[in-house]
Amino acid sequence: MTLRPVACALVALWLAGCQSADVAPAKNSLQIPAQWREATGPASPAEQLWWRNFHDNHLNRYVDRALQNNSDVLIARERINEYQARVYAADSSLFPSLDAGVSGTRARAQSAATGLPVYSTLYKGSLTASYDVDIWGVNRSTANAAEATLEAQKAAAAAADLTVASSVASGYVTLLSLDEQLRVTQSTVKSREDALALAKRQFETGYSSRLELMQSDSELRSTRAQIPLLQHQIAVQENALSQLLGDNPGEVARSDSFSSLTPLQLPSQLPSSLLNRRPDIVQAERQLIAADATLAASRASLLPSINLTATGSVQDRTLPGLLDNPLQLWSLGGSILAPLLNRQALNAQVDISQSQRNQALYAYEKTVRNAFREVNDSLDAITRYQEQLTELLAQQDVAQETLRIAQNRYRNGYSSYLDVLDAQRTLFSVQTSVVQVKNNLLLAQIDLYKALGGGWR
């Protein structure tokens, strides 16, 4: 019988020698490119207030409001509080625990000598201390995982801020572009009303046929039909922007000129490290660190654990006596527990943690590669949209001159009204394309800000 404790201790030591709680940090296979595909690119730290570069007071105010009131931002920030509490809970396992208790008992018994009832009161106090000797680092690894997860949540909150700011900027720019498209359409309607009046005079004086009059009327109605659709798109965009700001759907005050928003010039610089810019990359990195720590804790759970305990108690028939007396009963002890019959479940937990660590590694690599893809996509989009906009602006000048010539020739009877209609359609199409391409260019720059985690000043 006396050999059993010794045998248990030997088994525990043998198990300790067969296991290791050390976990090597995850190694990725990333090959970080030395530069972007394009020679143009950012090279400096991110800007916290990058949207102010568009110099629009309404936009600045809306982004500030969104960062204060947007639901996604508030949820992300509240998660930081949640995981901060988780860190406190995990850190508490690194220190001894102390529990105190007080109990009182009132009893009625019958005296064996006299047969009369006897009443008694007994108060009892207890104090228990326990400490888990973290010899293999289970608790420390768990605390490290909690801290890394907290850092990941902070990065997620920064990513939410960046996403909301980018969404507000994109929504605001798109709203201004829709206003400009509506202005161009209304202006075209006015010019086609003048053209219809001219066609009507030409028809009444016999200089043109009724066919040309009907063609002019049809073209006017076709242009008018686009106005309700644009007005609906504006209302939808206002509602979406209001939701981002944390408001109910409604009208949104804004600048009255789309031309005031000008595309920004990118500096010709080599890029610096992208890893310090993007909050989602920081989040993936911290999640990988947390997965490493969780795996270490799972492996350490296979090893024997040592727990130290101390208890003391006192009892008295009165509360003052309970408080005055020192501890009458006490004990000190310790225990070594080695998992034996539940090792299958613990080994399964190690396998789960290993798989989760690998998933976190692959997610980290995917996030980094996606970041470089988004930056390259945005840089290329800016270049191509700028080239397209340059050509369209030149075509717009040509189309305006073409319409002027066609109208003069029609008034003087040198050409048919079909030439005027064709010139009107071309100009309207080009003007609409100019607005849309400029909007795409501005959105591409906002996407670049987002892809970099900020600006490039």
C-alpha positions in Angstrom: 0.0 0.0 0.0 2.9 2.4 0.7 4.3 1.9 -2.8 1.3 3.4 -4.6 2.2 7.1 -4.1 5.7 6.3 -5.2 4.5 4.5 -8.3 2.1 7.4 -9.2 5.0 9.9 -8.9 7.2 7.7 -11.1 4.4 7.5 -13.7 4.0 11.3 -13.6 7.7 11.8 -14.1 7.8 9.3 -17.0 4.9 11.2 -18.7 6.7 14.5 -18.2 9.8 13.1 -19.9 7.8 11.9 -22.9 6.1 15.3 -23.6 7.2 18.8 -24.5 5.1 21.9 -24.3 7.3 24.0 -26.5 5.8 25.2 -29.7 7.9 26.8 -32.5 6.3 29.9 -34.0 4.5 29.3 -37.2 6.6 29.9 -40.3 5.0 31.4 -43.4 6.0 30.9 -47.0 5.4 34.5 -48.1 7.6 36.2 -50.6 7.1 39.9 -50.1 7.6 41.8 -53.4 10.3 44.5 -53.4 8.0 47.0 -55.1 4.5 47.4 -56.7 3.9 46.4 -60.3 3.8 50.1 -61.2 6.7 52.4 -60.5 4.3 54.8 -58.7 3.5 54.0 -55.1 3.4 55.2 -51.5 6.4 55.1 -49.2 5.5 56.9 -46.0 3.4 56.1 -42.9 -0.3 56.0 -43.1 -2.4 59.1 -42.7 -5.1 59.1 -40.0 -7.2 61.8 -41.6 -6.6 61.0 -45.3 -10.1 61.9 -46.4 -9.3 65.6 -45.7 -7.1 65.6 -48.8 -10.3 66.0 -50.9 -10.9 69.4 -49.2 -14.6 69.0 -48.8 -16.0 70.2 -45.4 -19.2 68.1 -45.7 -17.1 64.9 -46.3 -14.9 65.7 -43.3 -17.8 66.2 -41.1 -19.6 63.1 -42.2 -16.6 60.8 -41.7 -16.1 62.2 -38.2 -19.8 61.5 -37.4 -19.6 58.0 -38.8 -16.5 57.2 -36.7 -18.5 58.2 -33.6 -22.0 56.8 -34.4 -21.6 54.0 -36.9 -22.9 50.7 -35.5 -20.1 48.6 -36.9 -17.5 50.9 -35.3 -19.3 50.8 -32.0 -19.6 47.0 -32.0 -15.9 46.6 -32.8 -14.9 49.0 -30.0 -17.1 47.2 -27.6 -15.4 43.9 -28.5 -12.2 45.4 -27.3 -13.8 45.9 -23.8 -15.0 42.3 -24.0 -11.5 40.9 -24.8 -9.9 43.1 -22.3 -12.0 41.5 -19.6 -11.0 38.1 -21.1 -7.4 39.1 -20.6 -8.0 40.0 -16.9 -9.7 36.6 -16.4 -6.8 34.7 -18.1 -4.2 36.6 -16.0 -6.0 35.7 -12.8 -5.0 32.1 -13.2 -1.3 33.1 -12.7 -1.9 34.1 -9.1 -3.2 32.2 -6.1 -6.9 32.1 -5.4 -8.3 32.9 -1.9 -11.8 32.0 -0.7 -13.4 32.9 2.6 -16.6 31.6 4.0 -18.8 32.1 7.2 -21.7 29.8 8.2 -24.0 29.7 11.2 -26.0 26.7 12.5 -28.9 26.8 15.0 -29.8 23.4 16.4 -32.4 21.9 18.8 -31.7 18.6 20.5 -33.1 16.5 23.4 -31.0 16.0 26.5 -30.3 12.4 27.2 -30.1 13.1 31.0 -33.2 15.3 31.6 -35.2 14.7 28.4 -35.6 18.4 28.0 -34.8 20.3 24.7 -31.4 21.8 24.4 -30.7 24.7 22.0 -27.3 25.5 20.6 -25.7 27.9 18.1 -22.5 27.3 16.2 -20.6 29.7 13.9 -17.9 28.5 11.6 -15.4 30.5 9.5 -13.1 29.1 6.8 -10.3 30.4 4.6 -9.0 28.4 1.6 -6.0 29.3 -0.6 -5.0 27.5 -3.8 -2.2 27.9 -6.3 -1.7 26.1 -9.5 2.1 25.9 -10.1 2.3 26.7 -13.8 5.4 24.5 -14.2 4.7 23.8 -17.9 3.3 27.2 -18.8 -0.4 26.3 -19.4 -1.7 29.3 -17.7 0.9 31.6 -19.1 0.3 30.4 -22.7 -3.5 30.9 -22.1 -2.8 34.4 -20.9 -0.6 35.1 -23.9 -3.3 33.8 -26.3 -5.8 36.1 -24.6 -3.5 39.1 -24.9 -2.8 38.4 -28.6 -6.5 38.0 -29.3 -7.1 41.4 -27.6 -4.5 43.0 -29.9 -6.3 41.3 -32.9 -9.5 42.9 -31.7 -7.9 46.3 -31.5 -6.7 45.8 -35.1 -10.2 44.7 -36.1 -11.5 47.9 -34.6 -9.0 49.9 -36.6 -10.1 48.0 -39.7 -13.7 48.9 -39.0 -12.8 52.6 -38.7 -10.9 52.4 -42.0 -13.8 50.5 -43.7 -16.4 53.0 -42.5 -14.3 56.0 -43.4 -13.7 54.6 -46.9 -17.4 53.7 -47.3 -18.5 57.2 -46.3 -16.0 58.8 -48.7 -17.0 56.5 -51.5 -20.7 57.1 -50.8 -20.3 60.8 -50.7 -18.3 61.0 -53.9 -20.8 58.7 -55.7 -23.6 61.0 -54.4 -21.9 64.0 -55.9 -21.4 62.2 -59.2 -25.1 61.3 -59.3 -25.9 65.0 -58.7 -23.6 65.9 -61.6 -25.2 63.3 -63.9 -28.6 64.7 -63.0 -27.4 68.2 -63.7 -26.0 67.1 -67.1 -29.3 65.3 -67.9 -31.4 68.4 -67.0 -29.1 70.6 -69.0 -29.5 68.2 -72.0 -33.3 68.3 -71.5 -33.2 72.1 -71.7 -31.1 72.1 -74.9 -33.4 69.5 -76.4 -36.5 71.5 -75.5 -34.8 74.4 -77.4 -34.1 72.0 -80.3 -37.7 70.9 -80.3 -38.9 74.5 -80.4 -36.6 75.1 -83.4 -37.8 71.9 -85.1 -41.3 73.0 -84.6 -40.7 76.4 -86.2 -38.9 74.8 -89.1 -41.8 72.5 -89.6 -44.4 75.3 -89.4 -42.5 77.4 -92.0 -42.1 74.4 -94.3 -38.3 74.1 -93.9 -38.4 70.6 -92.4 -40.7 67.6 -92.4 -42.9 66.3 -89.6 -40.6 63.3 -89.3 -37.8 65.6 -88.0 -40.3 67.2 -85.5 -41.2 63.7 -84.2 -37.6 62.7 -83.9 -36.8 65.8 -81.8 -39.8 65.1 -79.6 -38.8 61.5 -79.1 -35.3 62.4 -78.2 -36.5 64.9 -75.6 -38.8 62.4 -74.0 -36.0 59.8 -73.9 -33.8 62.2 -72.0 -36.5 63.2 -69.6 -37.2 59.5 -68.8 -33.7 59.2 -67.3 -34.3 61.9 -64.7 -36.6 59.8 -62.4 -34.1 57.0 -62.4 -31.3 59.3 -61.4 -33.4 60.9 -58.7 -34.2 57.4 -57.3 -30.5 56.5 -57.3 -29.7 59.7 -55.4 -32.4 58.9 -52.8 -31.0 55.4 -52.4 -27.4 56.8 -52.0 -28.6 59.4 -49.4 -30.3 56.6 -47.4 -27.2 54.5 -47.5 -25.0 57.3 -46.5 -27.3 58.3 -43.6 -27.1 54.7 -42.3 -23.3 54.8 -42.3 -23.6 58.0 -40.3 -25.8 56.3 -37.7 -28.8 58.3 -38.7 -32.3 57.5 -40.1 -32.7 57.6 -43.9 -33.0 61.2 -45.1 -31.6 64.0 -47.2 -27.8 64.6 -47.0 -26.4 68.1 -47.3 -23.4 68.3 -49.7 -21.4 70.4 -52.0 -23.1 71.6 -55.2 -20.2 71.1 -57.5 -18.7 67.7 -58.5 -15.9 69.6 -60.2 -14.6 70.7 -56.8 -13.4 67.2 -56.1 -10.2 66.7 -58.0 -8.1 63.5 -58.3 -4.9 63.6 -56.3 -1.5 63.1 -57.8 0.4 60.1 -56.6 4.1 60.6 -55.7 6.8 58.7 -57.6 8.3 56.8 -54.8 9.2 53.2 -54.0 6.9 51.6 -51.4 7.7 50.9 -47.8 6.5 47.9 -45.9 2.8 47.3 -46.3 2.6 45.2 -43.2 2.6 48.2 -40.9 -0.2 49.9 -42.7 -3.1 47.5 -42.9 -5.0 46.7 -39.7 -6.4 43.5 -41.2 -2.8 42.2 -41.6 -2.0 43.1 -38.0 -5.2 41.3 -36.9 -4.2 38.2 -38.9 -0.7 38.3 -37.4 -2.0 38.6 -33.8 -4.5 35.8 -34.4 -1.6 33.6 -35.6 0.3 34.4 -32.4 -2.8 33.6 -30.3 -3.1 30.3 -32.1 0.6 29.5 -31.3 -0.1 30.2 -27.6 -3.2 28.1 -27.6 -1.4 25.2 -29.1 1.3 25.5 -26.5 -1.3 25.4 -23.7 -3.0 22.4 -25.3 0.3 20.5 -25.4 1.2 21.5 -21.8 -2.2 20.1 -20.7 -0.9 16.6 -21.4 1.8 17.0 -18.7 1.4 16.6 -14.9 0.1 19.6 -13.0 1.0 20.6 -9.4 -1.5 22.3 -7.2 -0.8 23.7 -3.7 -3.6 24.2 -1.2 -3.9 25.7 2.3 -7.1 25.7 4.4 -7.9 27.0 7.9 -11.1 27.1 9.9 -12.4 28.3 13.2 -15.7 27.8 15.1 -17.3 29.4 18.1 -20.7 29.7 19.7 -20.7 33.6 19.3 -19.8 35.8 16.4 -17.4 38.0 18.6 -15.7 34.8 19.6 -15.4 33.7 16.0 -13.7 37.0 15.0 -11.4 37.0 18.1 -10.1 33.5 17.9 -7.2 32.6 15.6 -7.5 29.7 13.1 -8.1 26.7 15.2 -7.9 24.1 12.4 -5.5 24.3 9.4 -4.0 22.2 6.8 -1.3 22.6 4.1 -1.0 20.3 1.1 -0.2 19.8 -2.5 -1.1 17.4 -5.3 0.4 16.2 -8.6 -2.2 15.3 -11.2 -1.2 13.5 -14.4 -3.8 12.8 -17.1 -4.1 9.1 -17.7 -7.5 8.0 -18.8 -8.5 11.2 -20.5 -5.4 11.6 -22.7 -7.3 10.7 -25.8 -9.5 13.8 -25.4 -6.4 15.9 -24.6 -4.5 14.7 -27.6 -7.6 15.5 -29.7 -7.5 19.0 -28.3 -3.8 19.3 -29.3 -4.8 18.2 -32.9 -7.6 20.8 -32.9 -5.2 23.5 -31.8 -2.6 22.4 -34.3 -5.2 22.6 -37.1 -6.4 26.0 -35.9 -2.8 27.3 -35.9 -2.3 26.1 -39.5 -5.6 27.8 -40.5 -4.4 31.0 -38.9 -1.1 30.8 -40.7 -2.9 30.3 -44.1 -5.3 33.1 -43.3 -2.4 35.4 -42.5 -0.6 34.6 -45.8 -3.9 35.1 -47.7 -4.5 38.4 -46.1 -1.0 39.7 -47.0 -1.2 38.5 -50.6 -4.7 40.0 -50.9 -3.3 43.3 -49.6 -0.7 43.5 -52.3 -3.2 42.6 -54.9 -5.6 45.3 -53.8 -2.8 47.9 -53.9 -1.7 46.9 -57.3 -5.3 46.8 -58.6 -5.9 50.3 -57.2 -2.7 51.7 -58.7 -3.5 50.3 -62.1 -7.1 51.5 -61.9 -5.9 55.0 -61.1 -3.6 55.0 -64.1 -6.1 53.7 -66.5 -9.0 55.8 -65.4 -6.8 58.9 -65.6 -5.9 58.0 -69.2 -9.5 57.4 -70.1 -10.6 60.7 -68.5 -8.0 62.6 -70.4 -9.3 61.2 -73.7 -13.0 61.8 -72.7 -12.4 65.4 -71.8 -10.8 66.0 -75.2 -13.7 64.1 -76.9 -16.2 66.3 -75.0 -14.6 69.5 -76.5 -14.9 67.9 -79.9 -18.5 66.8 -79.4 -19.5 70.3 -78.2 -18.0 71.9 -81.3 -19.6 69.2 -83.5 -23.0 70.0 -82.1 -22.5 73.7 -82.6 -21.6 73.2 -86.3 -24.5 70.8 -86.8 -27.0 73.2 -85.4 -25.7 76.1 -87.5 -25.9 73.9 -90.7 -29.4 72.9 -89.8 -30.6 76.4 -89.2 -29.1 77.5 -92.5 -30.6 74.5 -94.3 -27.3 72.8 -95.2 -27.9 69.6 -93.4 -30.8 67.5 -92.0 -31.9 67.3 -88.4 -30.4 63.8 -88.1 -26.9 65.4 -87.9 -28.1 67.5 -85.0 -29.6 64.5 -83.2 -26.5 62.5 -83.7 -24.3 65.3 -82.3 -26.7 65.7 -79.3 -26.5 62.0 -78.5 -22.8 61.9 -78.8 -22.3 65.0 -76.5 -24.7 63.7 -73.9 -23.1 60.2 -73.9 -19.6 61.7 -73.6 -20.7 64.1 -70.8 -22.2 61.2 -68.8 -19.1 59.1 -69.4 -16.8 62.0 -68.1 -18.8 62.1 -64.9 -18.8 58.3 -64.4 -15.1 57.9 -65.2 -14.1 60.7 -62.9 -16.2 59.1 -60.2 -14.4 55.8 -60.9 -11.1 57.5 -60.6 -11.9 59.1 -57.3 -13.3 55.8 -56.0 -10.0 54.1 -57.1 -8.1 56.6 -55.1 -10.3 55.9 -52.0 -9.7 52.2 -52.6 -6.0 52.8 -52.6 -6.2 54.7 -49.3 -8.1 51.7 -47.9 -5.7 49.2 -49.3 -2.8 51.0 -47.7 -4.5 51.5 -44.3 -4.3 55.2 -44.9 -2.7 57.8 -47.2 0.8 58.3 -48.5 1.8 61.8 -47.2 
